[in-house]
Amino acid sequence: MHMADALITPAVAGTMYACSAAAAGGSLKKVRMEDEPGKIPAMGVMGAFVFAAQMINFTIPGTGSSGHLCGGVLLTAILGPYAGFLTMIGVLLIQCLMFADGGLLALGCNIWNMAFYGCFIGGFLIWKQMMKRGVSRGKIMFASIAACVLTLQLGAFSVTLETLASGVTELPFGVFAAAMQPIHLAIGLVEGAITAAVLIFVYEARPELIWTGEAGPGPIREGKLSYKKTMLVLAAAAAVTAGGISLLASAYPDGLEWSIERITGSAEIAASGQAHVLAERIQSATALLPDYMFRHSESAAGTSVAGIAGGAAVILVCVLSCYAFRFFRKKEKHEQDR
């Protein structure tokens, strides 16, 4: 559901950048108040895991379309909505600049559509409500599917609204929405099942890692793995997924591209205007591995390298951002006072 720049105008892009920036600023403030430096490695590892998972497009049978995880619900269920949202920004930023996946002008839209709904609507409206009286595998399964379905529907509808507000394409609002909503319902069901499987593993390994929205210690039940081993397993899974399993990703267009192609006959929409040209030039300069491949080559090795490099870049961005923005400054101040 990564929007291309051609779908939006600079005015809509600026509005969505402002909305996403406001949400990011609020999240940064909340994470500082939470003062949990122990989340830093989890943000890096889970960010890399979501990046890797997004590389795996799965086929939606009988449609000629594919989908991939957004990851906001998954991140929120482990990191909480605020740290989860900031981690998702790191993932989308690397995808945009390093791989030209999603337009630079449309980055504010993509953060809102893919991260805001999953982390805040899915996190507070569904996940927190389900988990505040205790966690179980059944609750994880139900909440994961419900949250992913709801937030993908909201994200898909927002794409149509942002496109409508821009008025730069020949995509009729009603027809576009009628194509986008059903296909993203199917994608949401699959994402929910995959998210539940990952979270059930985390729950069995380290139950206290599951975010419940409640203050105080997590579940008392002892986990099967140590925190370090759990993170290592997830990091290894991210590396294997990004470097190997990504080669098996579906070649069908994703839900957004499929919807556009059904209406216009082509998934490509031409962009025009100085802002669009400037954004494209910046991405051309920063995209070291455009479309997750070596430049001027379709070698499978390029996809593997892109996956490993991208995952490492997400970890680096998440960890360095934690130090740059001093997420744990209160802890440092307490130590100085002693």
One Martini backbone bead per residue (centre of mass of N, CA, C, O) as a GRO file, in nm:
protein
  338
    1MET     BB    1   0.053   0.066   0.012
    2HIS     BB    2   0.254   0.232  -0.147
    3MET     BB    3   0.261   0.541  -0.244
    4ALA     BB    4   0.273   0.743  -0.513
    5ASP     BB    5   0.330   1.061  -0.623
    6ALA     BB    6   0.110   1.066  -0.862
    7LEU     BB    7  -0.150   1.071  -0.654
    8ILE     BB    8  -0.037   1.356  -0.553
    9THR     BB    9  -0.020   1.661  -0.407
   10PRO     BB   10   0.156   1.892  -0.234
   11ALA     BB   11  -0.077   1.966  -0.042
   12VAL     BB   12  -0.139   1.680   0.058
   13ALA     BB   13   0.145   1.607   0.140
   14GLY     BB   14   0.180   1.832   0.354
   15THR     BB   15  -0.055   1.749   0.535
   16MET     BB   16   0.053   1.455   0.596
   17TYR     BB   17   0.318   1.540   0.715
   18ALA     BB   18   0.197   1.698   0.951
   19CYS     BB   19   0.040   1.465   1.079
   20SER     BB   20   0.283   1.271   1.116
   21ALA     BB   21   0.460   1.467   1.280
   22ALA     BB   22   0.267   1.497   1.518
   23ALA     BB   23   0.267   1.195   1.594
   24ALA     BB   24   0.575   1.177   1.636
   25GLY     BB   25   0.602   1.391   1.858
   26GLY     BB   26   0.412   1.252   2.060
   27SER     BB   27   0.570   0.985   2.072
   28LEU     BB   28   0.837   1.093   2.173
   29LYS     BB   29   0.727   1.202   2.440
   30LYS     BB   30   0.618   0.929   2.548
   31VAL     BB   31   0.882   0.767   2.542
   32ARG     BB   32   1.031   0.947   2.741
   33MET     BB   33   0.830   0.901   2.977
   34GLU     BB   34   0.868   0.590   2.995
   35ASP     BB   35   1.165   0.508   3.022
   36GLU     BB   36   1.273   0.238   2.812
   37PRO     BB   37   1.576   0.122   2.716
   38GLY     BB   38   1.499  -0.186   2.660
   39LYS     BB   39   1.365  -0.117   2.368
   40ILE     BB   40   1.591  -0.074   2.166
   41PRO     BB   41   1.650  -0.364   2.055
   42ALA     BB   42   1.352  -0.419   1.977
   43MET     BB   43   1.325  -0.200   1.765
   44GLY     BB   44   1.542  -0.306   1.574
   45VAL     BB   45   1.446  -0.599   1.533
   46MET     BB   46   1.144  -0.541   1.458
   47GLY     BB   47   1.206  -0.359   1.221
   48ALA     BB   48   1.356  -0.575   1.055
   49PHE     BB   49   1.122  -0.777   1.048
   50VAL     BB   50   0.919  -0.597   0.897
   51PHE     BB   51   1.088  -0.543   0.652
   52ALA     BB   52   1.108  -0.840   0.567
   53ALA     BB   53   0.800  -0.901   0.555
   54GLN     BB   54   0.743  -0.683   0.325
   55MET     BB   55   0.897  -0.857   0.099
   56ILE     BB   56   0.646  -1.059   0.127
   57ASN     BB   57   0.453  -1.150  -0.124
   58PHE     BB   58   0.122  -1.263  -0.124
   59THR     BB   59  -0.111  -1.448  -0.267
   60ILE     BB   60  -0.437  -1.386  -0.396
   61PRO     BB   61  -0.659  -1.595  -0.469
   62GLY     BB   62  -0.822  -1.528  -0.780
   63THR     BB   63  -0.690  -1.215  -0.857
   64GLY     BB   64  -0.380  -1.123  -0.928
   65SER     BB   65  -0.281  -1.062  -0.636
   66SER     BB   66  -0.111  -0.896  -0.362
   67GLY     BB   67   0.055  -0.904  -0.034
   68HIS     BB   68   0.152  -0.733   0.274
   69LEU     BB   69   0.279  -0.632   0.544
   70CYS     BB   70   0.277  -0.364   0.763
   71GLY     BB   71   0.324  -0.393   1.113
   72GLY     BB   72   0.184  -0.215   1.335
   73VAL     BB   73   0.056  -0.431   1.518
   74LEU     BB   74   0.309  -0.591   1.583
   75LEU     BB   75   0.471  -0.360   1.717
   76THR     BB   76   0.261  -0.281   1.934
   77ALA     BB   77   0.245  -0.565   2.083
   78ILE     BB   78   0.555  -0.503   2.189
   79LEU     BB   79   0.617  -0.169   2.209
   80GLY     BB   80   0.389  -0.010   2.150
   81PRO     BB   81   0.258   0.265   1.989
   82TYR     BB   82   0.497   0.470   2.000
   83ALA     BB   83   0.745   0.293   1.932
   84GLY     BB   84   0.609   0.162   1.687
   85PHE     BB   85   0.576   0.418   1.514
   86LEU     BB   86   0.878   0.497   1.502
   87THR     BB   87   0.967   0.232   1.369
   88MET     BB   88   0.795   0.258   1.111
   89ILE     BB   89   0.935   0.509   1.008
   90GLY     BB   90   1.208   0.372   0.965
   91VAL     BB   91   1.112   0.170   0.754
   92LEU     BB   92   0.987   0.374   0.544
   93LEU     BB   93   1.243   0.543   0.503
   94ILE     BB   94   1.423   0.322   0.385
   95GLN     BB   95   1.241   0.239   0.152
   96CYS     BB   96   1.236   0.515   0.014
   97LEU     BB   97   1.551   0.594  -0.007
   98MET     BB   98   1.696   0.305  -0.074
   99PHE     BB   99   1.434   0.173  -0.277
  100ALA     BB  100   1.190   0.337  -0.390
  101ASP     BB  101   0.947   0.269  -0.179
  102GLY     BB  102   0.774   0.496  -0.230
  103GLY     BB  103   0.716   0.816  -0.214
  104LEU     BB  104   0.844   1.110  -0.098
  105LEU     BB  105   0.587   1.282  -0.112
  106ALA     BB  106   0.416   1.021   0.018
  107LEU     BB  107   0.527   0.960   0.307
  108GLY     BB  108   0.309   1.083   0.490
  109CYS     BB  109   0.087   0.895   0.390
  110ASN     BB  110   0.225   0.620   0.456
  111ILE     BB  111   0.248   0.665   0.757
  112TRP     BB  112  -0.052   0.695   0.811
  113ASN     BB  113  -0.169   0.436   0.662
  114MET     BB  114   0.051   0.215   0.798
  115ALA     BB  115   0.101   0.331   1.107
  116PHE     BB  116  -0.121   0.483   1.258
  117TYR     BB  117  -0.350   0.274   1.253
  118GLY     BB  118  -0.200   0.029   1.368
  119CYS     BB  119  -0.090   0.166   1.637
  120PHE     BB  120  -0.358   0.329   1.739
  121ILE     BB  121  -0.616   0.188   1.655
  122GLY     BB  122  -0.531  -0.107   1.695
  123GLY     BB  123  -0.400  -0.068   1.978
  124PHE     BB  124  -0.641   0.078   2.142
  125LEU     BB  125  -0.917  -0.044   2.029
  126ILE     BB  126  -0.814  -0.357   2.046
  127TRP     BB  127  -0.561  -0.462   2.195
  128LYS     BB  128  -0.595  -0.332   2.476
  129GLN     BB  129  -0.885  -0.437   2.531
  130MET     BB  130  -0.805  -0.747   2.515
  131MET     BB  131  -0.536  -0.737   2.731
  132LYS     BB  132  -0.609  -0.596   3.017
  133ARG     BB  133  -0.721  -0.905   3.137
  134GLY     BB  134  -0.530  -1.071   2.963
  135VAL     BB  135  -0.335  -1.326   2.815
  136SER     BB  136  -0.385  -1.515   2.507
  137ARG     BB  137  -0.396  -1.697   2.227
  138GLY     BB  138  -0.686  -1.626   2.147
  139LYS     BB  139  -0.657  -1.318   2.174
  140ILE     BB  140  -0.429  -1.282   1.974
  141MET     BB  141  -0.577  -1.386   1.728
  142PHE     BB  142  -0.820  -1.195   1.727
  143ALA     BB  143  -0.674  -0.918   1.749
  144SER     BB  144  -0.496  -0.942   1.499
  145ILE     BB  145  -0.718  -0.968   1.285
  146ALA     BB  146  -0.896  -0.726   1.360
  147ALA     BB  147  -0.674  -0.505   1.341
  148CYS     BB  148  -0.579  -0.557   1.049
  149VAL     BB  149  -0.845  -0.521   0.904
  150LEU     BB  150  -0.919  -0.238   1.000
  151THR     BB  151  -0.650  -0.082   0.923
  152LEU     BB  152  -0.655  -0.155   0.618
  153GLN     BB  153  -0.922  -0.020   0.557
  154LEU     BB  154  -0.834   0.263   0.640
  155GLY     BB  155  -0.588   0.286   0.455
  156ALA     BB  156  -0.732   0.238   0.183
  157PHE     BB  157  -0.934   0.475   0.213
  158SER     BB  158  -0.718   0.698   0.235
  159VAL     BB  159  -0.606   0.669  -0.046
  160THR     BB  160  -0.867   0.759  -0.190
  161LEU     BB  161  -0.889   1.037  -0.051
  162GLU     BB  162  -0.611   1.152  -0.137
  163THR     BB  163  -0.669   1.122  -0.438
  164LEU     BB  164  -0.922   1.294  -0.449
  165ALA     BB  165  -0.797   1.559  -0.330
  166SER     BB  166  -0.593   1.586  -0.571
  167GLY     BB  167  -0.699   1.534  -0.877
  168VAL     BB  168  -0.459   1.381  -1.084
  169THR     BB  169  -0.654   1.150  -1.165
  170GLU     BB  170  -0.859   0.879  -1.330
  171LEU     BB  171  -0.992   0.801  -1.036
  172PRO     BB  172  -1.272   0.696  -0.932
  173PHE     BB  173  -1.378   0.684  -0.622
  174GLY     BB  174  -1.584   0.447  -0.620
  175VAL     BB  175  -1.415   0.246  -0.788
  176PHE     BB  176  -1.159   0.251  -0.617
  177ALA     BB  177  -1.288   0.160  -0.349
  178ALA     BB  178  -1.414  -0.108  -0.467
  179ALA     BB  179  -1.123  -0.227  -0.508
  180MET     BB  180  -0.965  -0.179  -0.234
  181GLN     BB  181  -1.131  -0.307   0.001
  182PRO     BB  182  -1.149  -0.618  -0.067
  183ILE     BB  183  -0.842  -0.676  -0.104
  184HIS     BB  184  -0.769  -0.567   0.193
  185LEU     BB  185  -0.928  -0.777   0.342
  186ALA     BB  186  -0.762  -1.022   0.256
  187ILE     BB  187  -0.490  -0.913   0.352
  188GLY     BB  188  -0.571  -0.875   0.652
  189LEU     BB  189  -0.619  -1.174   0.717
  190VAL     BB  190  -0.330  -1.266   0.663
  191GLU     BB  191  -0.183  -1.072   0.848
  192GLY     BB  192  -0.323  -1.164   1.108
  193ALA     BB  193  -0.215  -1.456   1.106
  194ILE     BB  194   0.087  -1.386   1.107
  195THR     BB  195   0.089  -1.207   1.357
  196ALA     BB  196  -0.014  -1.422   1.553
  197ALA     BB  197   0.220  -1.624   1.520
  198VAL     BB  198   0.443  -1.436   1.625
  199LEU     BB  199   0.307  -1.361   1.903
  200ILE     BB  200   0.287  -1.647   2.015
  201PHE     BB  201   0.587  -1.693   2.027
  202VAL     BB  202   0.649  -1.457   2.218
  203TYR     BB  203   0.462  -1.550   2.447
  204GLU     BB  204   0.611  -1.822   2.496
  205ALA     BB  205   0.896  -1.700   2.541
  206ARG     BB  206   0.803  -1.375   2.636
  207PRO     BB  207   0.528  -1.257   2.789
  208GLU     BB  208   0.631  -0.959   2.876
  209LEU     BB  209   0.639  -0.844   2.570
  210ILE     BB  210   0.344  -0.804   2.588
  211TRP     BB  211   0.127  -0.558   2.523
  212THR     BB  212  -0.145  -0.415   2.749
  213GLY     BB  213  -0.156  -0.106   2.873
  214GLU     BB  214  -0.035  -0.176   3.150
  215ALA     BB  215   0.088  -0.127   3.442
  216GLY     BB  216   0.350  -0.309   3.511
  217PRO     BB  217   0.382  -0.622   3.506
  218GLY     BB  218   0.363  -0.887   3.340
  219PRO     BB  219   0.341  -1.190   3.302
  220ILE     BB  220   0.426  -1.454   3.520
  221ARG     BB  221   0.488  -1.649   3.325
  222GLU     BB  222   0.727  -1.847   3.216
  223GLY     BB  223   0.948  -1.861   2.975
  224LYS     BB  224   1.138  -2.044   2.730
  225LEU     BB  225   1.305  -1.781   2.687
  226SER     BB  226   1.518  -1.552   2.665
  227TYR     BB  227   1.553  -1.241   2.566
  228LYS     BB  228   1.802  -1.281   2.390
  229LYS     BB  229   1.699  -1.531   2.231
  230THR     BB  230   1.448  -1.400   2.113
  231MET     BB  231   1.598  -1.180   1.951
  232LEU     BB  232   1.773  -1.379   1.787
  233VAL     BB  233   1.544  -1.525   1.645
  234LEU     BB  234   1.421  -1.271   1.507
  235ALA     BB  235   1.680  -1.187   1.361
  236ALA     BB  236   1.714  -1.450   1.200
  237ALA     BB  237   1.439  -1.438   1.059
  238ALA     BB  238   1.494  -1.172   0.913
  239ALA     BB  239   1.743  -1.267   0.751
  240VAL     BB  240   1.611  -1.506   0.604
  241THR     BB  241   1.382  -1.349   0.475
  242ALA     BB  242   1.547  -1.124   0.327
  243GLY     BB  243   1.776  -1.323   0.190
  244GLY     BB  244   1.563  -1.569   0.090
  245ILE     BB  245   1.242  -1.568   0.094
  246SER     BB  246   1.215  -1.314  -0.094
  247LEU     BB  247   1.251  -1.487  -0.364
  248LEU     BB  248   0.930  -1.598  -0.324
  249ALA     BB  249   0.781  -1.370  -0.408
  250SER     BB  250   0.529  -1.234  -0.547
  251ALA     BB  251   0.460  -1.098  -0.883
  252TYR     BB  252   0.221  -0.965  -0.809
  253PRO     BB  253   0.040  -0.709  -0.756
  254ASP     BB  254  -0.061  -0.511  -0.539
  255GLY     BB  255  -0.347  -0.378  -0.426
  256LEU     BB  256  -0.299  -0.097  -0.549
  257GLU     BB  257  -0.196  -0.171  -0.833
  258TRP     BB  258  -0.438  -0.352  -0.905
  259SER     BB  259  -0.655  -0.134  -0.888
  260ILE     BB  260  -0.539   0.057  -1.101
  261GLU     BB  261  -0.526  -0.150  -1.336
  262ARG     BB  262  -0.834  -0.211  -1.350
  263ILE     BB  263  -0.907   0.092  -1.432
  264THR     BB  264  -0.654   0.185  -1.647
  265GLY     BB  265  -0.447  -0.070  -1.745
  266SER     BB  266  -0.230   0.054  -1.536
  267ALA     BB  267   0.012   0.090  -1.271
  268GLU     BB  268   0.106   0.345  -1.419
  269ILE     BB  269   0.165   0.691  -1.317
  270ALA     BB  270   0.209   0.996  -1.416
  271ALA     BB  271   0.422   1.262  -1.331
  272SER     BB  272   0.390   1.616  -1.236
  273GLY     BB  273   0.599   1.862  -1.156
  274GLN     BB  274   0.836   1.998  -0.953
  275ALA     BB  275   0.799   1.825  -0.698
  276HIS     BB  276   0.812   1.550  -0.841
  277VAL     BB  277   1.091   1.584  -0.970
  278LEU     BB  278   1.251   1.633  -0.710
  279ALA     BB  279   1.177   1.369  -0.564
  280GLU     BB  280   1.296   1.183  -0.785
  281ARG     BB  281   1.589   1.284  -0.766
  282ILE     BB  282   1.640   1.210  -0.474
  283GLN     BB  283   1.580   0.907  -0.501
  284SER     BB  284   1.795   0.847  -0.720
  285ALA     BB  285   2.033   0.921  -0.520
  286THR     BB  286   1.948   0.725  -0.263
  287ALA     BB  287   1.895   0.467  -0.436
  288LEU     BB  288   2.094   0.191  -0.422
  289LEU     BB  289   1.829  -0.029  -0.441
  290PRO     BB  290   1.617  -0.036  -0.665
  291ASP     BB  291   1.364  -0.252  -0.614
  292TYR     BB  292   1.560  -0.457  -0.471
  293MET     BB  293   1.814  -0.395  -0.668
  294PHE     BB  294   2.037  -0.380  -0.887
  295ARG     BB  295   2.158  -0.182  -1.102
  296HIS     BB  296   2.095  -0.303  -1.409
  297SER     BB  297   1.963  -0.562  -1.250
  298GLU     BB  298   1.799  -0.906  -1.201
  299SER     BB  299   1.938  -1.030  -0.976
  300ALA     BB  300   1.885  -1.221  -0.697
  301ALA     BB  301   2.116  -1.105  -0.525
  302GLY     BB  302   1.995  -0.822  -0.493
  303THR     BB  303   1.765  -0.901  -0.300
  304SER     BB  304   1.938  -1.014  -0.073
  305VAL     BB  305   2.108  -0.762  -0.023
  306ALA     BB  306   1.871  -0.573   0.029
  307GLY     BB  307   1.759  -0.719   0.276
  308ILE     BB  308   2.010  -0.704   0.459
  309ALA     BB  309   2.068  -0.398   0.433
  310GLY     BB  310   1.789  -0.297   0.525
  311GLY     BB  311   1.784  -0.425   0.805
  312ALA     BB  312   2.042  -0.285   0.907
  313ALA     BB  313   1.938   0.005   0.862
  314VAL     BB  314   1.701  -0.007   1.058
  315ILE     BB  315   1.860  -0.064   1.311
  316LEU     BB  316   2.038   0.188   1.296
  317VAL     BB  317   1.812   0.401   1.299
  318CYS     BB  318   1.675   0.317   1.563
  319VAL     BB  319   1.919   0.333   1.755
  320LEU     BB  320   2.022   0.620   1.688
  321SER     BB  321   1.755   0.763   1.757
  322CYS     BB  322   1.751   0.693   2.055
  323TYR     BB  323   2.011   0.860   2.114
  324ALA     BB  324   1.947   1.133   1.976
  325PHE     BB  325   1.658   1.156   2.150
  326ARG     BB  326   1.677   1.046   2.434
  327PHE     BB  327   1.474   0.819   2.563
  328PHE     BB  328   1.670   0.793   2.852
  329ARG     BB  329   1.721   1.069   3.015
  330LYS     BB  330   1.602   1.017   3.298
  331LYS     BB  331   1.803   0.802   3.382
  332GLU     BB  332   2.054   0.979   3.361
  333LYS     BB  333   1.963   1.192   3.568
  334HIS     BB  334   1.942   1.000   3.810
  335GLU     BB  335   2.244   0.921   3.809
  336GLN     BB  336   2.353   1.212   3.854
  337ASP     BB  337   2.203   1.268   4.129
  338ARG     BB  338   2.376   1.037   4.280
   0.00000   0.00000   0.00000
